[in-house]
Amino acid sequence: MRYGGIHHLAMVTRDMDTTIRFWRDLLGMRLVVAMGRPGYRHYFFAISETDTIAFFEWPDAAPVEEKDHGVPVRGPVAFDHVSLAVERSDDLWELKKRLESAGFWASEVIDHGFIWSLYSFDPNRIAIEFSHPRPDVDVRRRPRLVDPHPSAVTLQGPDPVSGAWPSPSTPLDEDERRVYPGEGEKLRSPESIWKP
């Protein structure tokens, strides 16, 4: 199996217009899908050629409490922050300037050894990190282990371990391979293409 990146992260907003202003107009990401119906909107912003971030608009959702990036919490939690790669290190300082000029907090640029990072929050209080890879430390090509107390599972190495999970005994039959219609069925229509 081969993965092609993160197609999309699905987040929640109470106010799609404010979210569009931040992600499209401040951060410069194209709004590539805008679908919905009364009481439901699901919009996607292009991060790269292959990755997007999406938002459901749920007006009755309570805003999350602001939580610092990477700081442990107690109680139910499923998400800490999203890190978006930038192509040039100069992009980090450009983003810092843009965010602060628009009234958003932005951290200093932090050297994490394999990436330089800038931290901020979107209007939904979603913790965002902007990261630029260090060219001298490529952890995808040469993984690193610096945890002084790694578990036995960690010590098995960076590559997938076969046999850790049961394999399917037989592949799906052709008649089991069904695709069911979803909310975006209209996106294939030529009439759905954005007209400026």
N, C-alpha and C positions, 0 to 999 in steps of 0.2 A: 504494500500500500504506500502511496506517495501523497503527501499533502502539499497544497499550493499556497499556504499562508492562511491568514484568518479572513474568511470571506466577509464576515461582519460581526461586530460586537453589538448586542441589542441592549440599549440603555432605556431609561424612562425619563420623560420630562413632563412637567405640568403645563408648560407654555412653549409650544413649538416655534412660535415666531421669535421669541428670545433665543431659543436654541439655534434657529437658522441664522440669526444675526451673529451669534458667537462663532459657530463652526464654519459657516460659509463666508460671512463678511469679515470677521476678525482674523480667523485662522486661515482663510483662503481655500477651503475645501469645497469642491463642486457638489451641489445638491443633485444627485443623479436619479433618485426615485422619490416621488411624492405620491403616496397612495393613501386612500382612506375612504371613509363613509361617515355619516353622522355618529359622533361619539368615539371615533377611532381614526387615528392617523399614524402612519408608519413611514418615516422618511429616512433615506440613506445618503450619507456624505462620503465621497471618494477620498480615501487616505492616500492611496497609491493606485497603480494600474490594476492591482488584484485585491486590495483590501478596502473595506468600508466600515464606517461606524453608523449604526442605525438608532433611531429613537422612536419609541412608542409615546404618543401623547396621551396621558391619563390625567385629566384635570383634577381628579379627586385624590391623586397620590400625594402623600405627605412628603415634603422634601427630606432628604437624608441629612443626618447631622454631619457637620463638617468633621472629617477625620484626617489627621496627618498621614501622609504616604508612609506605608511600611511600619506604622506604630501598632503593636498588638492591641486588640480589644477583647472584651469579655462578652459573652452572649452570642446570639445568632449573627452570623456574618457569612457572606459568600463572595465578596469582592473587595479588593483593596484599591487598586488604581489601574489605569490603562497607560501604557507607555507607547508613544508614537515616535517612530524613527524620523530623523531629519537627515538630509543628504550632506549638508556642510556644517561644520562647527559654527560658522558665522550665523547660521539660522537660529541657533540658540539665543544669541544676543539680540537678533532681530525680533524673535518672539517675545523675549523679556521686555523689550522696548514697546512693542505693540500692546501686550497685556497690561503693562503698567500705565500706558497712555490712555487705555480704555477703562482704567479704574480697577483692574484685577490684580490681586497679589501674585507675584512671581518670585521664586527663590533665587538665590545665587546659583551659578553653574557649579555643579558638584562633580568631582572626578571619582568614579567608582572603579577605576582600574581597567575596565574593559569598555566602559561607556562614560561620556560626559552627560549629565542630566540637568534639566531645568524643570521645576515643579510648579504647578498652579492648580486652579479649580475652575470648572465651567460654571455657568449660572445655576445649574442644578446641584451644585456642590460636589460634582463628580471629580475625584482626584485624577489629575492628568500629569504625566511625566513626558517630557520631550527628550529623546536620547539621540546622541551621535556616537557611533562606534569608534573606539580608538583603533587606528590602523595597525598598531603594533601588537594587539592582543585580539586574535580572532578565535573566540570561544566555540564557534560553530565548527571550525576546522580542527582546532586543538582544545577540546574541553579541559576545564580546570577543576581541581578538587582542593579547596582550601578550608573546608569545614574540619575543625580539629577533632570532632567527635562524630564521624559519619556512621550511619546505621549499616547493618550487614547488607541490606537491600541496596543502599547507595554504593557500597564497595563492590557490587557486582559489575559496575562500570557504566559508561555513558550510553551504550547501545542497547536496544531492546533485547530482553531475555526471552527466548522461546520457551514455552511450557509453563510460564507464570500464570497463564489463563487457559481455560479449555478452548480448543479449536472447534469451529463448527464441523459437525460430522459430515454434512452434505451441503452443497451450495443451494441457493434458492432456485426453485423451478421457475421457468419462464412465466407460468401463470400466476406466480406469487409476486412478480415484479410489477406492481401497479403504481401508477402515479395519480394521485387524487388532486382535483382542482383546489386552488387556494385563493387567497385574497388578491394576488397579483396577476390573475388570469388576464386582465385587461392590458397588462404591460406589453403583450405581444402584438397588440393592435397598432397599425401605423398611425391611427388617430391619437394615440397616447404620447407620441413624440412631442417634446417641449417646443413650442413655437414662440420665439421672442417677440 
